[in-house]
Amino acid sequence: MKLISEMKAVNIPVLLALVLGATLLTGGCARRTVYVRVAPPPAKQEIIPPRPAPKAVWIPGHWKWTGSGYKWVPGHWVLKPAGKAWVPGHWKKTGHGWVWIPGHWRR
């Protein structure tokens, strides 16, 4: 019986650590939809610098909601993954307000 009680004492902290780790990992991956009642300003006209590499793709700048207003995030160059195309992010008007749809790579 002593062996069983010692095993429970060892396994409970391990179990708690695993549960806490899983909770933190899944909580960090969850996305919350933020609805903004104020429409974003028109996109800024950016001066695109020269392409730094043949496989570089320009990711256009966009307006980011800060919680109290919009802040411009400038565009930048990134290396294109093989066989993929960039789909730019955009603001979408919904019945609840404006929602940011992030850009992503598509095959």
N, CA, C and O of each residue as an XYZ file, in Angstrom:
428
protein
N       0.808     -1.194      0.000
C       0.000      0.000      0.000
C       0.854      1.261      0.000
O       0.491      2.271     -0.603
N       1.996      1.190      0.686
C       2.852      2.362      0.737
C       3.319      2.756     -0.666
O       3.415      3.944     -0.971
N       3.602      1.795     -1.500
C       4.059      2.055     -2.860
C       2.999      2.798     -3.664
O       3.332      3.715     -4.414
N       1.736      2.423     -3.525
C       0.645      3.085     -4.256
C       0.501      4.530     -3.815
O       0.347      5.413     -4.660
N       0.547      4.798     -2.519
C       0.399      6.174     -2.044
C       1.584      7.035     -2.500
O       1.403      8.214     -2.804
N       2.782      6.467     -2.552
C       3.938      7.212     -3.046
C       3.784      7.521     -4.533
O       4.166      8.604     -4.976
N       3.234      6.596     -5.307
C       3.012      6.829     -6.735
C       2.017      7.955     -6.945
O       2.207      8.789     -7.831
N       0.961      7.994     -6.147
C      -0.027      9.073     -6.274
C       0.621     10.416     -5.984
O       0.331     11.399     -6.665
N       1.486     10.474     -4.991
C       2.148     11.726     -4.641
C       3.047     12.200     -5.781
O       3.145     13.403     -6.023
N       3.692     11.294     -6.472
C       4.566     11.661     -7.582
C       3.746     12.037     -8.806
O       4.092     12.996     -9.497
N       2.688     11.324     -9.092
C       1.924     11.540    -10.314
C       1.045     12.787    -10.274
O       0.794     13.378    -11.324
N       0.575     13.201     -9.119
C      -0.307     14.371     -9.055
C       0.425     15.632     -9.518
O      -0.124     16.358    -10.347
N       1.628     15.932     -9.030
C       2.318     17.119     -9.557
C       2.597     17.031    -11.055
O       2.502     18.028    -11.770
N       2.937     15.851    -11.519
C       3.185     15.668    -12.955
C       1.905     15.913    -13.739
O       1.921     16.590    -14.767
N       0.813     15.370    -13.262
C      -0.476     15.556    -13.909
C      -0.875     17.029    -13.925
O      -1.343     17.533    -14.945
N      -0.694     17.713    -12.812
C      -1.023     19.143    -12.751
C      -0.165     19.945    -13.728
O      -0.665     20.865    -14.377
N       1.105     19.611    -13.838
C       1.988     20.309    -14.770
C       1.548     20.087    -16.216
O       1.561     21.015    -17.025
N       1.160     18.862    -16.531
C       0.684     18.571    -17.886
C      -0.608     19.325    -18.207
O      -0.756     19.872    -19.300
N      -1.530     19.350    -17.263
C      -2.798     20.060    -17.482
C      -2.548     21.554    -17.645
O      -3.120     22.185    -18.533
N      -1.702     22.119    -16.799
C      -1.389     23.542    -16.894
C      -0.706     23.855    -18.224
O      -1.038     24.844    -18.877
N       0.241     23.019    -18.622
C       0.926     23.237    -19.900
C      -0.022     23.166    -21.083
O       0.048     23.994    -21.991
N      -0.911     22.177    -21.075
C      -1.885     22.046    -22.162
C      -2.825     23.241    -22.197
O      -3.187     23.713    -23.275
N      -3.223     23.734    -21.034
C      -4.120     24.889    -20.968
C      -3.436     26.128    -21.526
O      -4.041     26.888    -22.283
N      -2.186     26.330    -21.157
C      -1.457     27.494    -21.663
C      -1.244     27.417    -23.164
O      -1.369     28.422    -23.863
N      -0.923     26.233    -23.664
C      -0.690     26.077    -25.099
C      -1.955     26.315    -25.899
O      -1.922     27.035    -26.897
N      -3.055     25.737    -25.493
C      -4.290     25.899    -26.266
C      -4.862     27.295    -26.099
O      -5.463     27.829    -27.030
N      -4.686     27.893    -24.935
C      -5.172     29.256    -24.722
C      -4.417     30.255    -25.568
O      -4.998     31.234    -26.036
N      -3.129     30.026    -25.772
C      -2.320     30.928    -26.572
C      -2.636     30.838    -28.052
O      -2.360     31.781    -28.793
N      -3.205     29.735    -28.500
C      -3.513     29.547    -29.908
C      -4.892     30.067    -30.284
O      -5.164     30.299    -31.462
N      -5.753     30.250    -29.312
C      -7.121     30.671    -29.606
C      -7.125     32.114    -30.091
O      -6.409     32.962    -29.557
N      -7.928     32.381    -31.096
C      -8.067     33.741    -31.604
C      -9.431     34.289    -31.199
O     -10.447     33.596    -31.252
N      -9.418     35.520    -30.803
C     -10.652     36.187    -30.426
C     -11.007     37.170    -31.532
O     -10.154     37.941    -31.970
N     -12.236     37.153    -31.979
C     -12.669     38.082    -33.014
C     -12.931     39.431    -32.380
O     -13.688     39.540    -31.415
N     -12.297     40.467    -32.931
C     -12.493     41.830    -32.454
C     -13.288     42.577    -33.509
O     -12.884     42.648    -34.670
N     -14.418     43.132    -33.103
C     -15.253     43.933    -33.991
C     -15.002     45.402    -33.695
O     -15.037     45.828    -32.540
N     -14.749     46.172    -34.747
C     -14.471     47.598    -34.614
C     -15.622     48.362    -35.256
O     -15.970     48.114    -36.411
N     -16.203     49.276    -34.518
C     -17.363     50.023    -35.043
C     -16.978     51.112    -36.036
O     -17.794     51.529    -36.858
N     -15.738     51.569    -35.957
C     -15.267     52.643    -36.838
C     -14.555     52.027    -38.033
O     -13.667     51.190    -37.868
N     -14.943     52.440    -39.236
C     -14.304     51.916    -40.452
C     -12.839     52.325    -40.501
O     -12.479     53.409    -40.040
N     -11.986     51.458    -41.061
C     -10.573     51.834    -41.184
C     -10.405     52.939    -42.222
O     -11.204     53.047    -43.152
N      -9.362     53.763    -42.064
C      -9.086     54.784    -43.080
C      -8.673     54.122    -44.393
O      -8.344     52.935    -44.411
N      -8.686     54.873    -45.482
C      -8.189     54.315    -46.744
C      -6.712     53.921    -46.603
O      -5.967     54.535    -45.840
N      -6.309     52.901    -47.339
C      -4.913     52.452    -47.299
C      -3.992     53.588    -47.734
O      -4.345     54.385    -48.603
N      -2.829     53.655    -47.135
C      -1.838     54.657    -47.516
C      -1.144     54.213    -48.797
O      -0.975     53.019    -49.049
N      -0.751     55.182    -49.591
C       0.068     54.893    -50.763
C       1.503     54.738    -50.274
O       2.085     55.674    -49.727
N       2.066     53.556    -50.474
C       3.420     53.303    -49.998
C       4.416     53.376    -51.141
O       4.113     53.005    -52.275
N       5.588     53.851    -50.831
C       6.691     53.799    -51.784
C       7.380     52.467    -51.542
O       7.977     52.248    -50.488
N       7.295     51.591    -52.514
C       7.848     50.242    -52.359
C       9.329     50.272    -52.694
O       9.709     50.632    -53.808
N      10.169     49.896    -51.733
C      11.609     49.881    -52.005
C      11.965     48.781    -52.995
O      11.167     47.873    -53.227
N      13.159     48.854    -53.580
C      13.560     47.817    -54.538
C      13.499     46.420    -53.923
O      13.753     46.225    -52.734
N      13.155     45.461    -54.773
C      13.074     44.058    -54.343
C      14.468     43.599    -53.880
O      15.440     43.702    -54.629
N      14.554     43.087    -52.630
C      15.862     42.694    -52.112
C      16.377     41.354    -52.634
O      17.574     41.074    -52.555
N      15.479     40.528    -53.166
C      15.867     39.206    -53.662
C      14.867     38.788    -54.743
O      13.714     39.220    -54.707
N      15.281     37.961    -55.697
C      14.374     37.559    -56.775
C      13.086     36.887    -56.292
O      12.041     37.034    -56.925
N      13.151     36.161    -55.191
C      11.960     35.452    -54.706
C      11.213     36.224    -53.622
O      10.360     35.655    -52.941
N      11.516     37.499    -53.452
C      10.842     38.310    -52.434
C       9.476     38.761    -52.936
O       9.296     39.039    -54.122
N       8.517     38.830    -52.018
C       7.146     39.261    -52.308
C       6.826     40.442    -51.387
O       7.142     40.418    -50.198
N       6.202     41.465    -51.951
C       5.812     42.635    -51.163
C       4.518     42.342    -50.404
O       3.508     41.978    -51.005
N       4.556     42.504    -49.079
C       3.367     42.376    -48.242
C       2.914     43.806    -47.973
O       3.608     44.550    -47.280
N       1.755     44.205    -48.512
C       1.331     45.600    -48.365
C       1.051     45.980    -46.911
O       0.711     45.136    -46.083
N       1.203     47.267    -46.628
C       0.873     47.784    -45.310
C      -0.630     47.752    -45.087
O      -1.407     47.588    -46.027
N      -1.029     47.912    -43.828
C      -2.461     47.900    -43.492
C      -2.691     48.645    -42.176
O      -1.761     48.905    -41.413
N      -3.939     48.973    -41.943
C      -4.316     49.611    -40.694
C      -4.596     48.543    -39.641
O      -5.332     47.589    -39.891
N      -3.998     48.716    -38.456
C      -4.199     47.799    -37.331
C      -5.003     48.527    -36.255
O      -4.719     49.681    -35.933
N      -5.995     47.852    -35.708
C      -6.777     48.420    -34.614
C      -5.998     48.259    -33.316
O      -5.547     47.157    -33.004
N      -5.830     49.339    -32.553
C      -5.059     49.297    -31.310
C      -5.944     49.173    -30.073
O      -5.436     49.005    -28.965
N      -7.240     49.253    -30.247
C      -8.163     49.256    -29.115
C      -8.757     50.634    -28.900
O      -9.821     50.778    -28.297
N      -8.058     51.652    -29.400
C      -8.570     53.018    -29.270
C      -8.485     53.796    -30.583
O      -8.970     54.924    -30.671
N      -7.877     53.201    -31.587
C      -7.743     53.855    -32.883
C      -6.939     52.976    -33.828
O      -6.493     51.889    -33.461
N      -6.762     53.465    -35.045
C      -6.006     52.714    -36.044
C      -4.560     53.191    -36.090
O      -4.280     54.379    -35.930
N      -3.648     52.254    -36.308
C      -2.226     52.557    -36.469
C      -1.764     51.888    -37.755
O      -2.084     50.725    -38.002
N      -1.017     52.614    -38.571
C      -0.526     52.075    -39.831
C       0.636     51.118    -39.601
O       1.593     51.446    -38.900
N       0.543     49.936    -40.196
C       1.623     48.943    -40.175
C       2.226     48.964    -41.580
O       1.556     48.578    -42.538
N       3.475     49.408    -41.718
C       4.050     49.530    -43.058
C       4.263     48.183    -43.744
O       4.447     47.154    -43.094
N       4.231     48.221    -45.067
C       4.491     47.027    -45.858
C       5.956     46.624    -45.758
O       6.798     47.393    -45.295
N       6.243     45.401    -46.202
C       7.603     44.893    -46.124
C       7.780     43.734    -47.109
O       6.809     43.143    -47.581
N       9.033     43.432    -47.403
C       9.374     42.318    -48.272
C       9.560     41.045    -47.457
O      10.117     41.086    -46.360
N       9.095     39.911    -47.987
C       9.355     38.600    -47.379
C       9.730     37.628    -48.497
O       9.350     37.822    -49.652
N      10.469     36.594    -48.147
C      10.800     35.568    -49.135
C       9.596     34.660    -49.341
O       8.994     34.180    -48.381
N       9.259     34.435    -50.590
C       8.098     33.622    -50.943
C       8.398     32.141    -50.751
O       9.384     31.630    -51.283
N       7.537     31.440    -49.979
C       7.699     29.986    -49.891
C       7.395     29.352    -51.250
O       6.519     29.824    -51.975
N       8.100     28.313    -51.585
C       7.925     27.643    -52.880
C       6.480     27.186    -53.065
O       5.887     26.589    -52.167
N       5.929     27.468    -54.226
C       4.593     26.994    -54.576
C       3.449     27.701    -53.881
O       2.319     27.215    -53.918
N       3.708     28.844    -53.242
C       2.645     29.544    -52.527
C       2.480     30.956    -53.057
O       3.390     31.527    -53.658
N       1.291     31.509    -52.818
C       0.984     32.884    -53.218
C       0.439     33.625    -52.001
O      -0.283     33.046    -51.190
N       0.784     34.896    -51.877
C       0.322     35.708    -50.754
C      -1.091     36.232    -51.015
O      -1.368     36.807    -52.068
N      -1.967     36.029    -50.052
C      -3.317     36.587    -50.085
C      -3.318     37.715    -49.052
O      -3.199     37.447    -47.857
N      -3.450     38.976    -49.490
C      -3.345     40.097    -48.553
C      -4.481     40.106    -47.525
O      -5.605     39.684    -47.799
N      -4.144     40.602    -46.335
C      -5.165     40.799    -45.315
C      -6.079     41.951    -45.719
O      -5.719     42.774    -46.560
N      -7.258     42.001    -45.116
C      -8.196     43.077    -45.439
C      -9.225     43.240    -44.315
O      -9.454     42.330    -43.518
N      -9.827     44.412    -44.280
C     -10.910     44.674    -43.343
C     -12.222     44.293    -44.000
O     -12.468     44.637    -45.156
N     -13.070     43.578    -43.259
C     -14.367     43.129    -43.771
C     -15.468     43.712    -42.903
O     -15.425     43.614    -41.677
N     -16.458     44.321    -43.553
C     -17.597     44.880    -42.822
C     -18.600     43.763    -42.543
O     -18.996     43.032    -43.451
N     -19.008     43.638    -41.279
C     -20.002     42.639    -40.881
C     -21.152     43.339    -40.171
O     -21.121     44.556    -39.989
N     -22.149     42.589    -39.777
C     -23.271     43.155    -39.027
C     -22.877     43.630    -37.636
O     -23.605     44.405    -37.015
N     -21.720     43.165    -37.139
C     -21.258     43.550    -35.800
C     -20.197     44.649    -35.839
O     -19.846     45.206    -34.799
N     -19.687     44.962    -37.016
C     -18.636     45.962    -37.159
C     -17.592     45.473    -38.148
O     -17.828     44.535    -38.910
N     -16.438     46.118    -38.126
C     -15.345     45.771    -39.024
C     -14.443     44.725    -38.381
O     -14.140     44.805    -37.191
N     -14.015     43.741    -39.179
C     -13.165     42.644    -38.700
C     -11.937     42.548    -39.595
O     -12.045     42.610    -40.819
N     -10.766     42.396    -38.975
C      -9.533     42.215    -39.737
C      -9.397     40.749    -40.121
O      -9.428     39.869    -39.260
N      -9.246     40.489    -41.412
C      -8.984     39.151    -41.941
C      -7.488     39.125    -42.281
O      -7.067     39.776    -43.237
N      -6.682     38.382    -41.512
C      -5.228     38.406    -41.734
C      -4.822     37.840    -43.092
O      -5.485     36.960    -43.642
N      -3.728     38.361    -43.613
C      -3.153     37.813    -44.833
C      -2.571     36.438    -44.555
O      -2.267     36.101    -43.411
N      -2.419     35.648    -45.611
C      -1.893     34.282    -45.449
C      -1.329     33.773    -46.771
O      -1.608     34.314    -47.841
N      -0.531     32.723    -46.664
C       0.005     32.057    -47.847
C      -0.963     30.966    -48.292
O      -1.501     30.221    -47.474
N      -1.173     30.888    -49.597
C      -2.070     29.873    -50.179
C      -1.308     29.094    -51.229
O      -0.464     29.641    -51.939
N      -1.617     27.801    -51.320
C      -1.000     26.960    -52.367
C      -1.637     27.228    -53.700
O      -1.256     26.621    -54.700
